[in-house]
Amino acid sequence: MRRGVGLVVLALLVSGCTSGPSPSPSPPPDAAAARAAADQLATALEKKDLTPVTFADAGGPQTDALFQPLVRGMGPLRPQVDVSDVTTDGDQARATLAWRWTFPGVPAPWTYASTVTLRRADGAWRPTWSPSLLEPDLDGSHRLSQRRLQPARGELLGEDGDPIVEKRPVVRIGLDKANLPDAQEERSARRLARLVDIDEGSYVKLVAEAGPQAFVPAITFRAQDPRRPDNDKVFAIRGALPVNDDTMLPPTRDFAAALVGQVGPATAEVVDASGGAVVDGDQVGLSGLQKRYDQQMRGTPGVRVDLVPTGSGGSSPSPSPSGSPTPTSSPTASAPVFEAKPVGGKPLETTLVVGLQKLAERSLAKSRGPASLVAVRPSTGAVLALASNTATDRQPVANAGRVQPGSTFKVVSALALLRAGLKPSSPVDCPRTITVDGRTYENYDDYPASELGRIDLRTAFAQSCNTAFIGQYDELGEDDLREAAASLGVGTDYDVGFPAYFGSVPVGKDPNVRAEAIFGQGKDQVSPLAMALVTASVEAGRTVLPTLLDGRTARSTAKPLTQDEAAALKQLMRGVVTTGSGARLAGLEGPPVIAKTGTAEYGSRKPPKTHAWMIAGQGDLAVAVFVQDGASGSGSAGPLLESFLRGAR
């Protein structure tokens, strides 16, 4: 029972049980019955089903047949309808209906009042049908139709406000079912699917399930994409059309793809998780930064409700599961009765430098296998480029990969040894092999024989003598290596506003675990981002953590890296360029380059596969390059890093 009827019954009961005059006049029985009839109508209107209501001049089913075309354009949305007032005059009554339509994700509801006339016949009140009881301006020649107004999505910006993701021209290729006979649908769908190289069965099903007037997109290309088929090939398929449009895209298809992410139509999962804010057809962030900051960038949708001539555009549009049917009438014939304007999303500002990101991707394109590059500004920690090539299949290897660092980790080990009392000039032994707790370790195959024996730490670092570093493992306490790593930005998790893996450094008493860790093998794990931070910390003379998003900067909780420690590490890394495996960088113009190469064995194959690394710093630029199946740091990662540094000057 609706609230209005309950109040009337309560008033009648009180009146019958109380002597003396009533404190307030009760409505006459006819008014109560009229209100009950009005409440029944309001309930039916809320359900958008008038069949249970008997009207004064027709039955419910007949009236519902007149009602449905008027509300079909509102899609699945249902209104809230309350009876706010009822007045009677003999055998006639008037009821005021208070309407409230709410739209998914739109803050402002559409509210208005309409009036319905009721007549009393044979002792019962019956409403009279009129389109105006649905909306006052409806007169039988128009119907309601609403459409969702999409907000402008916030741009993703790089350093100094350079646009990264912004509206760019695209061409959507699909089938226009309004100009396609039913008998031709499947054939055209299959031909178009083959032309644009998508799954035939899925597209045939999509076309079959779409409405009779729908345009069913098959694929979207950038306007200048050389893979886009010529228009004449599209037009050769009956019903196929290329439609010019624009959408939010980065400069290139693969530009920071794993980090930036994609924008596209909301999936069923996104709609379900949105709590009603998102409907089918909305453009949302589906991955990467676009997904994480979707609420900020998406903005707030609007809506427009029009009175559309009933005879225009053929039959009324079919209801849409999104609540956003597309009106079939001409816009010039529509009369808006309600509009809530959309509010555009806010931009997301990043530190990426568009030119350096493109340079990084061009450099990585020279690698056949998966490769990643991260560039950081040591003075601020700003992430300038974060790139992976197409062979990584858009996986976030650059910022969130978990791989062994190989000998690039000797920068961390060197810091731990410096803190243990060694200096770059301290003598260490570099034998051909070394045995720890029954396990034998050796240097890489091409290690120069002239640098074996008693050498100083500076030489051991420049030549990357594994046995020299392994021989020092028992000079370190159980936590010394982990603490040194943290001072260089590695091994401690921080919330920096984007997916970032800072690495993991094993601790404990097991001699071989500690021996492996000291030269970047075993259970050591890092990301290319983490190793870029190592170089940045050395260049800056302090612990550097990454900043990618405006206002999102983490504070290091590690023991601070001192200027003296950084100066000693810089000396060691400079030796790699002047006398070691980083010699290819010695001739670069600009500030002196510091570097370290590394090769990490992984897997169970004999001989094992190897990762290739090279990290380098030059002035206010720190770079890490990782090649998944590279032969060596200097031979596989080195050319990619050199290409980047030369282009960055």
NORSUL-V640879 format. One record per run of one state. SS is the DSSP state (alpha for helix, beta for strand, coil for the rest). FROM is the first residue (numbers start at 1). TO is the last residue. If there is no record, write none. Layout:
BEGIN
ss=SS from=FROM to=TO
ss=SS from=FROM to=TO
END
This chain:
BEGIN
ss=coil from=1 to=2
ss=alpha from=3 to=17
ss=coil from=18 to=28
ss=alpha from=29 to=47
ss=coil from=48 to=59
ss=alpha from=60 to=71
ss=coil from=72 to=72
ss=beta from=73 to=73
ss=coil from=74 to=79
ss=beta from=80 to=89
ss=coil from=90 to=91
ss=beta from=92 to=101
ss=coil from=102 to=109
ss=beta from=110 to=121
ss=coil from=122 to=123
ss=beta from=124 to=127
ss=coil from=128 to=130
ss=alpha from=131 to=133
ss=coil from=134 to=141
ss=beta from=142 to=149
ss=coil from=150 to=155
ss=beta from=156 to=157
ss=coil from=158 to=158
ss=alpha from=159 to=161
ss=coil from=162 to=162
ss=beta from=163 to=176
ss=alpha from=177 to=179
ss=coil from=180 to=181
ss=alpha from=182 to=196
ss=coil from=197 to=199
ss=alpha from=200 to=209
ss=coil from=210 to=214
ss=beta from=215 to=222
ss=coil from=223 to=230
ss=alpha from=231 to=235
ss=coil from=236 to=239
ss=beta from=240 to=249
ss=coil from=250 to=256
ss=alpha from=257 to=260
ss=coil from=261 to=262
ss=beta from=263 to=265
ss=coil from=266 to=267
ss=alpha from=268 to=273
ss=coil from=274 to=282
ss=beta from=283 to=285
ss=coil from=286 to=287
ss=alpha from=288 to=292
ss=coil from=293 to=293
ss=alpha from=294 to=298
ss=coil from=299 to=299
ss=beta from=300 to=300
ss=coil from=301 to=301
ss=beta from=302 to=309
ss=coil from=310 to=330
ss=alpha from=331 to=333
ss=coil from=334 to=334
ss=beta from=335 to=340
ss=coil from=341 to=342
ss=beta from=343 to=343
ss=coil from=344 to=347
ss=beta from=348 to=350
ss=coil from=351 to=353
ss=alpha from=354 to=364
ss=coil from=365 to=370
ss=beta from=371 to=377
ss=coil from=378 to=381
ss=beta from=382 to=388
ss=coil from=389 to=389
ss=alpha from=390 to=392
ss=coil from=393 to=396
ss=alpha from=397 to=400
ss=coil from=401 to=402
ss=beta from=403 to=403
ss=coil from=404 to=405
ss=alpha from=406 to=419
ss=coil from=420 to=426
ss=beta from=427 to=430
ss=coil from=431 to=432
ss=beta from=433 to=436
ss=coil from=437 to=438
ss=beta from=439 to=442
ss=coil from=443 to=448
ss=alpha from=449 to=451
ss=coil from=452 to=452
ss=beta from=453 to=456
ss=alpha from=457 to=463
ss=coil from=464 to=465
ss=alpha from=466 to=470
ss=coil from=471 to=472
ss=alpha from=473 to=475
ss=coil from=476 to=479
ss=alpha from=480 to=487
ss=coil from=488 to=503
ss=beta from=504 to=504
ss=coil from=505 to=510
ss=alpha from=511 to=518
ss=coil from=519 to=524
ss=beta from=525 to=526
ss=coil from=527 to=527
ss=alpha from=528 to=540
ss=coil from=541 to=546
ss=beta from=547 to=547
ss=coil from=548 to=548
ss=beta from=549 to=549
ss=coil from=550 to=562
ss=alpha from=563 to=579
ss=coil from=580 to=582
ss=alpha from=583 to=585
ss=coil from=586 to=592
ss=beta from=593 to=602
ss=coil from=603 to=608
ss=beta from=609 to=618
ss=coil from=619 to=621
ss=beta from=622 to=627
ss=coil from=628 to=632
ss=alpha from=633 to=648
ss=coil from=649 to=649
END
